[in-house]
Amino acid sequence: MERRTTMLHTRFGPFGAGDPFADMRRVQGEMNRLFDGLGTSRRTSVYPPVNFWIGEDSIVMTTELPGLSESDIDLVVQDTVVSIRGEFTDRDTDEEIAWHRRERPKGKFSRSVELPFRIDAEQVDARFEHGVLTVEMQRPEDEKPKRIQIKS
């Protein structure tokens, strides 16, 4: 009769076999998902997300605000700060709906971003098309970089 040895591959961590905190992390993840959206969510400090790119004399900001119209958005530019505010209204107010998942934003939002240079508030162009806000902001004329010709 032949004798065979079977090896059991067990992952050993710093506390021996298995992870004693795996169940606690799983429960914590479930609790986070359960309470996500109640009270102050993590999203409020960074919502809406914005993109910026810098040109020679301007900076352009874009942000997506689906479901809003231009009259729902408040845009303020002051010195080196651009701020956007608004409110997503809850269009689905039926109390009897048993939601499976709700991810669309609702409620008030506010976002202010410090810019790398001052903005001329008289030369700001804001457009809102297909749920995307695009804001082009110009530097003041006296602060634009000037190219100096070098003489020999």
DSSP file (Angstrom, degrees, kcal/mol; ACC not computed):
  #  RESIDUE AA STRUCTURE BP1 BP2  ACC     N-H-->O    O-->H-N    N-H-->O    O-->H-N    TCO  KAPPA ALPHA  PHI   PSI    X-CA   Y-CA   Z-CA
    1    1 A M              0   0    0      0, 0.0     2,-0.4     0, 0.0     0, 0.0   0.000 360.0 360.0 360.0 134.7    0.0    0.0    0.0
    2    2 A E        -     0   0    0      1,-0.0     2,-0.5     2,-0.0     0, 0.0  -0.701 360.0-141.7 -92.8 138.4    1.3    3.4   -1.0
    3    3 A R        -     0   0    0     -2,-0.4     2,-0.4     2,-0.0    -1,-0.0  -0.863  16.8-166.5-102.4 129.0    1.3    6.2    1.5
    4    4 A R        -     0   0    0     -2,-0.5     2,-0.5     2,-0.0    -2,-0.0  -0.915  10.0-145.9-117.8 142.6    0.5    9.8    0.2
    5    5 A T        -     0   0    0     -2,-0.4     2,-0.5     2,-0.0    -2,-0.0  -0.899   9.1-156.0-106.9 131.6    0.9   13.0    2.0
    6    6 A T        -     0   0    0     -2,-0.5     2,-0.5     2,-0.0    -2,-0.0  -0.912   6.9-153.0-107.5 131.0   -1.5   15.9    1.5
    7    7 A M        -     0   0    0     -2,-0.5     2,-0.6     2,-0.0    -2,-0.0  -0.879   3.2-149.6-105.6 134.1   -0.4   19.4    2.2
    8    8 A L        -     0   0    0     -2,-0.5     2,-0.8     2,-0.0    -2,-0.0  -0.896  12.4-143.2-100.3 121.9   -2.8   22.1    3.2
    9    9 A H        +     0   0    0     -2,-0.6     2,-0.4     2,-0.0    -2,-0.0  -0.777  26.4 175.4 -89.5 112.9   -1.8   25.5    2.0
   10   10 A T        -     0   0    0     -2,-0.8     2,-0.5     8,-0.0    -2,-0.0  -0.958  29.0-128.2-119.1 134.7   -2.7   28.0    4.7
   11   11 A R        -     0   0    0     -2,-0.4     7,-1.8     1,-0.0     2,-0.5  -0.700  24.1-155.6 -82.7 126.7   -1.8   31.7    4.5
   12   12 A F  E     -A   17   0A   0     -2,-0.5     5,-0.2     5,-0.2     7,-0.1  -0.896  13.7-180.0-106.9 130.4   -0.1   32.9    7.7
   13   13 A G  E >   -A   16   0A   0      3,-3.2     3,-1.7    -2,-0.5     6,-0.1  -0.378  53.6 -74.0-109.5-167.6   -0.2   36.5    8.7
   14   14 A P  T 3  S+     0   0    0      0, 0.0     3,-0.1     0, 0.0     5,-0.1   0.699 133.7  46.8 -65.4 -17.2    1.3   38.2   11.7
   15   15 A F  T 3  S-     0   0    0      1,-0.5     2,-0.3     3,-0.3     4,-0.0   0.109 120.5-101.5-110.1  21.2   -1.4   36.7   13.9
   16   16 A G  E <  S+A   13   0A   0     -3,-1.7    -3,-3.2     3,-0.0    -1,-0.5  -0.663  81.9   7.0  95.2-153.7   -1.1   33.1   12.6
   17   17 A A  E    S-A   12   0A   0     -2,-0.3    -5,-0.2    -5,-0.2    -7,-0.0  -0.388 115.6  -6.7 -69.4 138.1   -3.5   31.6   10.2
   18   18 A G  S    S-     0   0    0     -7,-1.8    -5,-0.4    -2,-0.1    -3,-0.3  -0.086  91.6 -71.5  74.9-175.2   -6.2   33.8    8.6
   19   19 A D    >   -     0   0    0      1,-0.1     3,-1.3    -7,-0.1     4,-0.4  -0.962  30.5-161.7-123.1 111.5   -7.0   37.4    9.4
   20   20 A P  T 3  S+     0   0    0      0, 0.0     4,-0.3     0, 0.0     3,-0.2   0.690  92.4  50.8 -68.1 -15.7   -8.7   37.9   12.8
   21   21 A F  T 3> S+     0   0    0      1,-0.2     4,-2.5     2,-0.1     5,-0.2   0.412  80.0  95.7-101.2   2.0   -9.9   41.4   11.7
   22   22 A A  H <> S+     0   0    0     -3,-1.3     4,-2.2     1,-0.2    -1,-0.2   0.912  86.2  47.8 -59.6 -44.4  -11.5   40.3    8.3
   23   23 A D  H  > S+     0   0    0     -4,-0.4     4,-2.4     1,-0.2    -1,-0.2   0.896 111.0  51.4 -64.8 -39.2  -15.0   40.1    9.8
   24   24 A M  H  > S+     0   0    0     -4,-0.3     4,-2.5     1,-0.2    -2,-0.2   0.911 110.8  48.0 -65.0 -41.0  -14.6   43.4   11.5
   25   25 A R  H  X S+     0   0    0     -4,-2.5     4,-2.4     2,-0.2    -1,-0.2   0.886 110.8  51.8 -65.7 -38.1  -13.6   45.1    8.2
   26   26 A R  H  X S+     0   0    0     -4,-2.2     4,-2.1    -5,-0.2    -2,-0.2   0.931 111.9  45.7 -62.9 -45.8  -16.5   43.4    6.4
   27   27 A V  H  X S+     0   0    0     -4,-2.4     4,-2.5     1,-0.2    -2,-0.2   0.901 111.8  52.2 -64.6 -40.9  -19.0   44.7    9.0
   28   28 A Q  H  X S+     0   0    0     -4,-2.5     4,-2.5     1,-0.2    -1,-0.2   0.911 109.0  50.3 -61.9 -41.8  -17.4   48.2    8.9
   29   29 A G  H  X S+     0   0    0     -4,-2.4     4,-2.1     1,-0.2    -1,-0.2   0.901 110.9  48.9 -61.9 -41.6  -17.7   48.2    5.1
   30   30 A E  H  X S+     0   0    0     -4,-2.1     4,-2.2     2,-0.2    -2,-0.2   0.896 111.5  49.4 -65.6 -40.0  -21.4   47.2    5.3
   31   31 A M  H  X S+     0   0    0     -4,-2.5     4,-2.5     2,-0.2    -2,-0.2   0.906 109.3  52.3 -65.7 -41.3  -22.1   49.9    7.9
   32   32 A N  H  X S+     0   0    0     -4,-2.5     4,-0.9     1,-0.2    -2,-0.2   0.921 111.7  46.1 -60.5 -43.4  -20.4   52.5    5.7
   33   33 A R  H  < S+     0   0    0     -4,-2.1     3,-0.3     1,-0.2    -1,-0.2   0.888 112.0  52.3 -65.5 -38.2  -22.5   51.6    2.8
   34   34 A L  H  < S+     0   0    0     -4,-2.2    -2,-0.2     1,-0.2    -1,-0.2   0.913 117.4  36.2 -63.9 -43.4  -25.7   51.6    4.9
   35   35 A F  H >< S+     0   0    0     -4,-2.5     3,-2.2    -5,-0.1    -1,-0.2   0.457  84.6 123.1 -93.5  -0.7  -25.0   55.1    6.3
   36   36 A D  T 3< S+     0   0    0     -4,-0.9     3,-0.1    -3,-0.3     5,-0.1  -0.435  79.7  22.0 -61.7 126.8  -23.6   56.6    3.1
   37   37 A G  T 3  S+     0   0    0      1,-0.4     2,-0.4    -2,-0.2    -1,-0.3   0.239  95.6 113.6  98.7 -13.7  -25.7   59.6    2.3
   38   38 A L  S <  S-     0   0    0     -3,-2.2    -1,-0.4     2,-0.1     2,-0.1  -0.736  85.4 -18.9 -89.7 141.0  -27.1   60.1    5.8
   39   39 A G  S    S-     0   0    0     -2,-0.4     2,-0.7    -3,-0.1     0, 0.0  -0.379 129.6  -5.8  65.9-142.9  -26.1   63.3    7.5
   40   40 A T  S    S-     0   0    0     -2,-0.1     2,-0.1     3,-0.0    -2,-0.1  -0.773  76.8-154.5 -89.1 118.0  -23.0   64.9    6.0
   41   41 A S    >   -     0   0    0     -2,-0.7     3,-1.0    -4,-0.2     4,-0.4  -0.478  26.6-114.6 -88.6 163.3  -21.5   62.7    3.3
   42   42 A R  G >  S+     0   0    0      1,-0.2     3,-0.7    -2,-0.1     4,-0.4   0.765 111.2  67.9 -64.9 -24.5  -17.9   62.7    2.3
   43   43 A R  G >  S+     0   0    0      1,-0.2     3,-1.3     2,-0.2    -1,-0.2   0.780  81.1  74.9 -68.0 -28.4  -19.0   63.9   -1.1
   44   44 A T  G X  S+     0   0    0     -3,-1.0     3,-0.7     1,-0.3    66,-0.4   0.813  91.5  53.6 -61.8 -31.9  -20.1   67.4    0.1
   45   45 A S  G <  S+     0   0    0     -3,-0.7    -1,-0.3    -4,-0.4    -2,-0.2   0.720 121.3  30.0 -76.6 -18.7  -16.6   68.8    0.5
   46   46 A V  G <  S+     0   0    0     -3,-1.3    -1,-0.2    -4,-0.4    -2,-0.2   0.037  92.2 147.7-127.0  26.6  -15.5   67.9   -3.0
   47   47 A Y    <   +     0   0    0     -3,-0.7    63,-0.5    63,-0.3     3,-0.0  -0.950  57.8  30.5-116.9 133.6  -18.8   68.1   -4.9
   48   48 A P  S    S-     0   0    0      0, 0.0    -1,-0.1     0, 0.0     2,-0.1   0.553  89.9-133.3 -83.2 153.2  -19.1   68.9   -7.7
   49   49 A P        -     0   0    0      0, 0.0    15,-0.5     0, 0.0     2,-0.3  -0.439  26.7-160.2 -67.7 144.6  -15.8   67.7   -9.1
   50   50 A V  E     -B   63   0B   0     13,-0.1     2,-0.4    -2,-0.1    13,-0.2  -0.919  13.6-151.3-128.5 152.6  -14.1   70.3  -11.3
   51   51 A N  E     -B   62   0B   0     11,-2.5    11,-2.3    -2,-0.3     2,-0.4  -0.964  15.3-171.0-119.3 141.3  -11.4   70.3  -13.9
   52   52 A F  E     -B   61   0B   0     -2,-0.4     2,-0.3     9,-0.2     9,-0.2  -0.977   7.9-179.7-128.7 144.2   -9.0   73.2  -14.6
   53   53 A W  E     -B   60   0B   0      7,-1.9     7,-2.8    -2,-0.4     2,-0.5  -0.991  20.5-135.5-140.7 146.6   -6.5   74.0  -17.3
   54   54 A I  E     -B   59   0B   0     -2,-0.3     5,-0.2     5,-0.2     2,-0.1  -0.839  17.5-173.4-106.3 129.8   -4.3   77.0  -17.7
   55   55 A G        -     0   0    0      3,-2.9    -1,-0.0    -2,-0.5     5,-0.0  -0.305  48.4 -82.8 -99.1-168.9   -3.8   78.9  -20.9
   56   56 A E  S    S+     0   0    0      1,-0.2     3,-0.0    -2,-0.1    -2,-0.0   0.935 123.8   5.9 -63.7 -46.3   -1.3   81.8  -21.4
   57   57 A D  S    S+     0   0    0     87,-0.1    82,-2.6    82,-0.0     2,-0.3   0.282 128.3  44.8-122.0   8.6   -3.6   84.5  -20.1
   58   58 A S  E     - C   0 138B   0     80,-0.2    -3,-2.9    61,-0.1     2,-0.4  -0.903  58.7-139.1-146.4 170.8   -6.6   82.5  -18.7
   59   59 A I  E     -BC  54 137B   0     78,-2.4    78,-2.9    -2,-0.3     2,-0.4  -0.996  18.0-152.5-134.6 140.0   -7.8   79.6  -16.8
   60   60 A V  E     -BC  53 136B   0     -7,-2.8    -7,-1.9    -2,-0.4     2,-0.4  -0.944   7.2-166.8-118.4 133.2  -10.7   77.4  -17.7
   61   61 A M  E     -BC  52 135B   0     74,-2.8    74,-2.9    -2,-0.4     2,-0.4  -0.944   4.3-174.8-116.3 138.0  -12.9   75.4  -15.3
   62   62 A T  E     +BC  51 134B   0    -11,-2.3   -11,-2.5    -2,-0.4     2,-0.3  -0.985   7.0 168.7-128.5 146.2  -15.4   72.7  -16.3
   63   63 A T  E     -BC  50 133B   0     70,-1.9    70,-3.0    -2,-0.4     2,-0.5  -0.983  30.6-124.2-152.2 146.5  -17.8   70.9  -14.0
   64   64 A E  E     + C   0 132B   0    -15,-0.5    68,-0.2    -2,-0.3    67,-0.1  -0.812  27.7 170.4 -95.8 127.7  -20.8   68.5  -14.7
   65   65 A L    >   -     0   0    0     66,-3.6     3,-1.5    -2,-0.5    66,-0.1  -0.604  17.9-165.9-133.5  71.0  -24.1   69.5  -13.1
   66   66 A P  T 3   +     0   0    0      0, 0.0     3,-0.1     0, 0.0    65,-0.1  -0.288  69.5  19.5 -65.2 141.2  -26.7   67.2  -14.6
   67   67 A G  T 3  S+     0   0    0      1,-0.3     2,-0.2    21,-0.1    22,-0.1   0.368 101.0 107.0  86.6  -5.4  -30.3   68.0  -14.2
   68   68 A L    <   -     0   0    0     -3,-1.5    -1,-0.3    63,-0.1     2,-0.3  -0.617  56.2-144.5-100.6 163.7  -29.7   71.7  -13.4
   69   69 A S    >   -     0   0    0     -2,-0.2     3,-2.0    -3,-0.1     4,-0.4  -0.783  36.3 -99.5-116.1 168.4  -30.4   74.8  -15.6
   70   70 A E  G >  S+     0   0    0      1,-0.3     3,-1.1    -2,-0.3    59,-0.0   0.802 122.4  60.3 -60.2 -27.6  -28.2   77.9  -15.6
   71   71 A S  G 3  S+     0   0    0      1,-0.2    -1,-0.3     3,-0.0    -3,-0.0   0.659  97.9  59.7 -74.0 -13.9  -30.7   79.7  -13.3
   72   72 A D  G <  S+     0   0    0     -3,-2.0    15,-0.6    14,-0.0     2,-0.4   0.521  95.2  78.8 -86.1  -6.2  -30.0   77.0  -10.6
   73   73 A I  E <   -E   86   0C   0     -3,-1.1     2,-0.5    -4,-0.4    13,-0.2  -0.874  60.5-160.3-113.8 134.6  -26.3   77.8  -10.5
   74   74 A D  E     -E   85   0C   0     11,-3.0    11,-2.2    -2,-0.4     2,-0.5  -0.964  13.1-172.0-111.7 120.2  -24.7   80.7   -8.6
   75   75 A L  E     +E   84   0C   0     -2,-0.5     2,-0.4     9,-0.2     9,-0.2  -0.958   5.1 178.3-117.6 126.2  -21.1   81.5   -9.9
   76   76 A V  E     -E   83   0C   0      7,-2.7     7,-3.1    -2,-0.5     2,-0.5  -0.995   9.4-171.2-131.1 131.5  -18.9   84.0   -8.1
   77   77 A V  E     +E   82   0C   0     -2,-0.4     2,-0.4     5,-0.2     5,-0.2  -0.989  13.2 167.6-120.5 124.9  -15.3   85.1   -8.9
   78   78 A Q  E >   -E   81   0C   0      3,-2.7     3,-2.2    -2,-0.5     2,-0.6  -0.935  60.0 -54.0-142.5 117.1  -13.5   87.2   -6.5
   79   79 A D  T 3  S-     0   0    0     -2,-0.4    40,-2.4    40,-0.3    38,-0.1  -0.395 124.7 -13.1  59.6-102.8   -9.7   87.9   -6.6
   80   80 A T  T 3  S+     0   0    0     -2,-0.6    35,-4.1    38,-0.2     2,-0.4   0.162 120.0  86.4-114.6  17.7   -8.2   84.4   -6.7
   81   81 A V  E <   -EF  78 114C   0     -3,-2.2    -3,-2.7    33,-0.2     2,-0.4  -0.964  51.4-166.6-125.4 134.2  -11.2   82.4   -5.8
   82   82 A V  E     -EF  77 113C   0     31,-2.1    31,-2.5    -2,-0.4     2,-0.4  -0.973  14.3-171.7-114.6 133.7  -14.0   80.9   -7.9
   83   83 A S  E     -EF  76 112C   0     -7,-3.1    -7,-2.7    -2,-0.4     2,-0.4  -0.975   9.1-170.3-128.2 137.9  -17.1   79.6   -6.1
   84   84 A I  E     +EF  75 111C   0     27,-2.7    27,-2.5    -2,-0.4     2,-0.3  -0.989  10.8 173.8-125.7 139.3  -20.1   77.7   -7.5
   85   85 A R  E     +EF  74 110C   0    -11,-2.2   -11,-3.0    -2,-0.4     2,-0.3  -0.947  12.5 127.3-138.1 157.6  -23.3   77.0   -5.5
   86   86 A G  E     -EF  73 109C   0     23,-1.9    23,-2.4    -2,-0.3     2,-0.3  -0.980  41.3-108.2 177.6-169.9  -26.6   75.5   -6.3
   87   87 A E  E     - F   0 108C   0    -15,-0.6     2,-0.6    -2,-0.3    21,-0.3  -0.970  10.0-145.4-149.9 130.6  -29.2   72.9   -5.3
   88   88 A F  E     - F   0 107C   0     19,-2.7    19,-3.1    -2,-0.3     2,-0.3  -0.854  25.8-145.2 -90.4 121.6  -30.3   69.7   -6.8
   89   89 A T        -     0   0    0     -2,-0.6     2,-1.0    17,-0.2     3,-0.1  -0.642  17.9-115.4 -88.0 148.2  -34.0   69.2   -6.2
   90   90 A D        -     0   0    0     -2,-0.3     3,-0.1     1,-0.2    16,-0.1  -0.716  32.2-179.8 -83.8 104.6  -35.4   65.8   -5.5
   91   91 A R  S    S+     0   0    0     -2,-1.0     2,-1.0     1,-0.2    -1,-0.2   0.697  70.8  68.5 -79.4 -18.7  -37.7   65.2   -8.5
   92   92 A D        +     0   0    0      1,-0.2    -1,-0.2    -3,-0.1     5,-0.0  -0.737  55.6 151.4-102.7  84.9  -38.7   61.7   -7.2
   93   93 A T        +     0   0    0     -2,-1.0     2,-0.6    -3,-0.1    -1,-0.2   0.304  19.8 131.8 -99.8   9.0  -40.7   62.6   -4.1
   94   94 A D    >   -     0   0    0      1,-0.2     3,-1.3    -3,-0.1    -2,-0.0  -0.500  44.0-158.9 -65.7 112.8  -43.0   59.6   -4.1
   95   95 A E  T 3  S+     0   0    0     -2,-0.6    -1,-0.2     1,-0.3    -3,-0.0   0.702  85.4  62.1 -66.7 -21.2  -42.9   58.4   -0.5
   96   96 A E  T 3  S+     0   0    0      2,-0.1     2,-0.3    -3,-0.0    -1,-0.3   0.485  74.7 112.5 -88.8  -1.5  -44.1   54.9   -1.4
   97   97 A I    <   -     0   0    0     -3,-1.3     2,-1.0     1,-0.1    -5,-0.0  -0.556  58.8-149.1 -73.4 130.1  -41.1   54.1   -3.7
   98   98 A A        -     0   0    0     -2,-0.3     2,-0.1     2,-0.0    -1,-0.1  -0.825  23.0-147.2 -97.7  95.4  -38.9   51.4   -2.2
   99   99 A W        -     0   0    0     -2,-1.0     3,-0.1     1,-0.2    -2,-0.0  -0.356  22.0-170.4 -67.5 137.5  -35.5   52.5   -3.6
  100  100 A H  S    S-     0   0    0      1,-0.4     2,-0.3    -2,-0.1    -1,-0.2   0.806  79.3  -8.0 -87.8 -40.5  -33.0   49.8   -4.5
  101  101 A R        -     0   0    0      0, 0.0     2,-0.4     0, 0.0    -1,-0.4  -0.950  56.9-168.7-158.8 135.8  -30.2   52.4   -5.0
  102  102 A R        +     0   0    0     -2,-0.3    -3,-0.0    -3,-0.1     0, 0.0  -0.943  24.0 149.1-130.0 110.3  -30.1   56.2   -5.1
  103  103 A E        +     0   0    0     -2,-0.4    -1,-0.1     2,-0.1   -66,-0.0   0.550  37.6 106.3-116.7 -13.9  -26.9   57.8   -6.4
  104  104 A R  S    S-     0   0    0      1,-0.1    -2,-0.0     0, 0.0     0, 0.0  -0.456  77.5-107.4 -69.2 141.1  -28.0   61.0   -8.0
  105  105 A P        +     0   0    0      0, 0.0     2,-0.3     0, 0.0    -1,-0.1  -0.297  39.8 178.9 -68.9 152.0  -27.1   64.0   -6.0
  106  106 A K        +     0   0    0      2,-0.1   -17,-0.2   -16,-0.1     2,-0.1  -0.984  38.7  32.9-148.3 153.7  -29.7   66.0   -4.1
  107  107 A G  E    S-F   88   0C   0    -19,-3.1   -19,-2.7    -2,-0.3     2,-0.1  -0.380  94.3 -30.1  95.8-176.8  -29.6   69.0   -1.8
  108  108 A K  E     -F   87   0C   0    -21,-0.3     2,-0.3    -2,-0.1   -21,-0.3  -0.403  54.0-171.3 -77.5 150.1  -27.4   72.1   -1.7
  109  109 A F  E     -F   86   0C   0    -23,-2.4   -23,-1.9    -2,-0.1     2,-0.3  -0.973   7.4-178.2-137.6 155.5  -23.8   72.1   -2.9
  110  110 A S  E     +F   85   0C   0    -63,-0.5     2,-0.4   -66,-0.4   -63,-0.3  -0.964   2.1 178.0-153.0 135.1  -21.1   74.7   -2.6
  111  111 A R  E     -F   84   0C   0    -27,-2.5   -27,-2.7    -2,-0.3     2,-0.4  -0.977   3.5-176.3-144.5 127.1  -17.5   74.5   -4.0
  112  112 A S  E     -F   83   0C   0     -2,-0.4     2,-0.4   -29,-0.2   -29,-0.2  -0.979   6.5-169.9-123.2 137.7  -14.8   77.2   -3.8
  113  113 A V  E     -F   82   0C   0    -31,-2.5   -31,-2.1    -2,-0.4     2,-0.4  -0.993  20.6-130.5-132.0 132.0  -11.4   76.8   -5.4
  114  114 A E  E     -F   81   0C   0     -2,-0.4   -33,-0.2   -33,-0.2    -2,-0.0  -0.658  27.5-146.7 -78.1 130.5   -8.2   78.9   -5.0
  115  115 A L        -     0   0    0    -35,-4.1     4,-0.0    -2,-0.4    -1,-0.0  -0.600  19.4-118.4 -98.0 160.1   -6.8   79.9   -8.4
  116  116 A P  S    S+     0   0    0      0, 0.0     2,-0.3     0, 0.0    -1,-0.1   0.589  94.2  17.4 -76.7  -8.3   -3.1   80.3   -9.1
  117  117 A F  S    S-     0   0    0    -37,-0.1    -2,-0.1   -38,-0.1    26,-0.0  -0.976  92.7 -80.8-154.1 164.9   -3.6   84.0  -10.1
  118  118 A R        -     0   0    0     -2,-0.3     2,-0.4   -38,-0.1   -38,-0.2  -0.289  42.6-137.4 -67.1 154.6   -6.1   86.9   -9.8
  119  119 A I        -     0   0    0    -40,-2.4     2,-1.0    20,-0.2   -40,-0.3  -0.917  10.1-128.8-116.6 139.8   -9.0   87.0  -12.1
  120  120 A D    >   -     0   0    0     18,-3.0     3,-2.2    -2,-0.4    18,-0.5  -0.793  20.2-158.2 -83.7 105.1  -10.5   90.0  -13.9
  121  121 A A  G >  S+     0   0    0     -2,-1.0     3,-0.6     1,-0.3    -1,-0.2   0.717  88.8  60.7 -61.9 -21.1  -14.2   89.6  -12.9
  122  122 A E  G 3  S+     0   0    0      1,-0.2    -1,-0.3    16,-0.1    -2,-0.0   0.610 102.4  53.8 -80.1 -11.7  -15.2   91.7  -15.9
  123  123 A Q  G <  S+     0   0    0     -3,-2.2    15,-1.3    15,-0.2     2,-0.5  -0.361  76.0 123.6-121.0  53.2  -13.7   89.2  -18.3
  124  124 A V  E <   -D  137   0B   0     -3,-0.6     2,-0.5    13,-0.2    13,-0.2  -0.955  40.4-163.7-113.5 129.7  -15.3   85.9  -17.3
  125  125 A D  E     -D  136   0B   0     11,-2.7    11,-2.9    -2,-0.5     2,-0.5  -0.959   9.2-175.8-115.7 116.7  -17.2   83.9  -19.8
  126  126 A A  E     +D  135   0B   0     -2,-0.5     2,-0.4     9,-0.2     9,-0.2  -0.952   3.1 178.2-117.5 129.0  -19.6   81.2  -18.4
  127  127 A R  E     -D  134   0B   0      7,-2.8     7,-3.0    -2,-0.5     2,-0.5  -0.971  13.2-162.2-128.1 143.6  -21.5   78.8  -20.6
  128  128 A F  E     +D  133   0B   0     -2,-0.4     2,-0.4     5,-0.2     5,-0.2  -0.936  23.0 159.6-128.8 108.3  -23.8   75.9  -19.5
  129  129 A E  E >   -D  132   0B   0      3,-2.2     3,-1.8    -2,-0.5    -2,-0.1  -0.994  65.0 -11.8-135.0 130.5  -24.5   73.3  -22.2
  130  130 A H  T 3  S-     0   0    0     -2,-0.4    -1,-0.1     1,-0.3     3,-0.1   0.842 128.3 -51.5  53.6  39.5  -25.8   69.8  -21.9
  131  131 A G  T 3  S+     0   0    0      1,-0.2   -66,-3.6   -63,-0.2     2,-0.5   0.540 114.2 114.8  79.9   6.6  -25.3   69.8  -18.1
  132  132 A V  E <   -CD  64 129B   0     -3,-1.8    -3,-2.2   -68,-0.2     2,-0.5  -0.952  52.8-153.2-116.1 123.5  -21.6   71.0  -18.3
  133  133 A L  E     -CD  63 128B   0    -70,-3.0   -70,-1.9    -2,-0.5     2,-0.5  -0.833  12.6-172.6 -93.0 125.1  -20.6   74.4  -16.9
  134  134 A T  E     -CD  62 127B   0     -7,-3.0    -7,-2.8    -2,-0.5     2,-0.5  -0.984   1.9-175.6-120.3 123.8  -17.5   75.9  -18.7
  135  135 A V  E     -CD  61 126B   0    -74,-2.9   -74,-2.8    -2,-0.5     2,-0.6  -0.973   7.8-166.2-124.4 119.1  -16.0   79.0  -17.2
  136  136 A E  E     -CD  60 125B   0    -11,-2.9   -11,-2.7    -2,-0.5     2,-0.4  -0.926  11.4-170.1-105.8 124.0  -13.2   80.9  -18.9
  137  137 A M  E     -CD  59 124B   0    -78,-2.9   -78,-2.4    -2,-0.6     2,-0.3  -0.948   7.8-147.5-120.8 130.8  -11.5   83.4  -16.6
  138  138 A Q  E     -C   58   0B   0    -15,-1.3   -18,-3.0   -18,-0.5   -80,-0.2  -0.667  16.8-118.2 -97.8 148.7   -8.9   86.0  -17.8
  139  139 A R        -     0   0    0    -82,-2.6   -20,-0.2    -2,-0.3     5,-0.1  -0.488  46.0 -91.6 -71.2 152.0   -6.0   87.5  -15.8
  140  140 A P    >>  -     0   0    0      0, 0.0     3,-1.9     0, 0.0     4,-0.6  -0.414  37.4-117.0 -61.9 145.7   -6.1   91.3  -15.3
  141  141 A E  G >4 S+     0   0    0      1,-0.3     3,-1.1     2,-0.2    -2,-0.1   0.873 113.7  54.2 -54.3 -42.0   -4.3   93.0  -18.2
  142  142 A D  G 34 S+     0   0    0      1,-0.2    -1,-0.3     3,-0.0    -3,-0.0   0.578 109.6  49.0 -73.5  -7.1   -1.7   94.5  -15.9
  143  143 A E  G <4 S+     0   0    0     -3,-1.9    -1,-0.2     2,-0.1    -2,-0.2   0.402  81.3 114.1-109.9   0.6   -0.8   91.1  -14.5
  144  144 A K  S << S-     0   0    0     -3,-1.1   -87,-0.1    -4,-0.6   -88,-0.0  -0.483  78.9-101.2 -70.9 141.1   -0.4   89.2  -17.8
  145  145 A P        -     0   0    0      0, 0.0     2,-0.5     0, 0.0    -1,-0.1  -0.356  36.7-147.3 -61.7 140.3    3.1   88.0  -18.4
  146  146 A K        -     0   0    0     -3,-0.1     2,-0.4    -2,-0.0     0, 0.0  -0.942   7.6-132.7-115.4 130.7    4.9   90.3  -20.9
  147  147 A R        -     0   0    0     -2,-0.5     2,-0.5     1,-0.0     0, 0.0  -0.675  21.7-151.1 -81.2 128.9    7.5   89.0  -23.3
  148  148 A I        -     0   0    0     -2,-0.4     2,-0.4     0, 0.0    -1,-0.0  -0.876   9.3-132.7-105.4 128.9   10.7   91.1  -23.3
  149  149 A Q        -     0   0    0     -2,-0.5     2,-0.5     1,-0.0    -2,-0.0  -0.656  18.5-139.5 -81.3 132.7   12.8   91.4  -26.4
  150  150 A I        -     0   0    0     -2,-0.4     2,-0.3     2,-0.0    -1,-0.0  -0.807  15.9-153.9 -95.8 128.5   16.5   91.0  -25.7
  151  151 A K              0   0    0     -2,-0.5     0, 0.0     1,-0.1     0, 0.0  -0.681 360.0 360.0-100.1 154.3   18.8   93.3  -27.6
  152  152 A S              0   0    0     -2,-0.3    -1,-0.1     0, 0.0    -2,-0.0   0.403 360.0 360.0-113.5 360.0   22.4   92.6  -28.5
